[in-house]
Amino acid sequence: MNKHKGVGIKDAIYKLPPKHITVDELLQQHARYIQNVRENELHIPRLKEVDLREIDRVCMFQNEPRGQVVIDAIREILNKNNIEGKDISLIVDFSTTSHSENGISLCYKVQSEISAEKALTLAIGNGSCALFHLALKTAISLMNEDKNIKYAVLFAEDRVIGRRINLPFNVLGDGASVVLLERDCKEAEVNDIEFISIGKYHDILGINHYEENNFNVNKFEQYIIPVYHMLIFDLTNTVLKRNKLTIKDIGLVLYQNMSFNDYAGLIRILGIRPSQVFIDGLKGRGHIFGSDLVINYCLAREKRLMNRGQNILLISSGAGFSWGATLIKYNQSIEG
């Protein structure tokens, strides 16, 4: 039975800092690391050939105060939808790396800045880039339990500490994203969410990117690569079967921004057409943790690729190791 019916995505927004750094610059900065990975760490020929220059550039924070970019985004989305801070009853922080200056979640600062005094504040922080699914599932569960919650704000603001390039898998960017949930929302109904974690992979990849041994390339290639897309396949089929759908019923797949090589693997394992997967969010942004899916949702909507009555599948993974899939029914007209 569908447990998520009745709560949907009212709106979404993202913001990126103005400064950027090119992938060519990053390749030059970390030339020794990259050479070592290609010559001594990687063994799969296909992965040795991955060229992350396709991403072109990523944005990076400079002196922006922590939380300021996401607070500006929240104010913008509330103003656009004629909602005040006092109307927000739930605030969920799904940032992977960021926090306030004093080390705690940004949810308190957000609550204060938007004057949402009555809002329940919550941080979903297990260090995974798949946190968007978990934040969404938690928020909807709380909204189903407490019928007084009409609006919820989910947000992430992430900034990289240290090395931005993890060859051959991704280039990390900075940015912020916001999702506004509404009870009885018809624009984009959240129909299902599935989230799994496999703790035995916990020591392969972390989020303290300034540590050279934080990403164990050997273990990632040996243990994660063989099961990575297969677990996505299993996760997707679980959601589809539960909703009596097949992959042919999915109009659009939104995926995280890793590399075009990763997109190709997703397309192969799901047996879908390349046109069914939105890939335009990768170039110029790179991987912005849990915000990837929100960014791609916004971009696909701007490009009018999400049609009324369409089933949309959002998929991502993260350190820990976790995988998540969310099924949305998009009901907004293209003109909207």
Secondary structure, DSSP 4 states (H G I P E B T S, - for coil): --SSTTEEEEEEEEE--S-EEEHHHHHHHTHHHHHHIIIII---HHHHT--GGGG-EEE--SSPPTTHHHHHHHHHHHHHTT--GGGEEEEEE--SS---TTSS-THHHHHHHTT-TT-EEEE--SS-TTHHHHHHHHHHHHHHH-TT--EEEEEEEE---S--EETTTEEB--EEEEEEEEET--SEEEEEEEEEE-GGGTTTB-S-TTSGGGB-HHHIIIIIHHHHHHHHHHHHHHHHHHTT--GGGEEEEEE--S-HHHHHHHHHHHT--GGGEE-TTSTTT-B-TTHHHHHHHHHHHHTT-S-TTEEEEEEEEETTTEEEEEEEEE---TT-
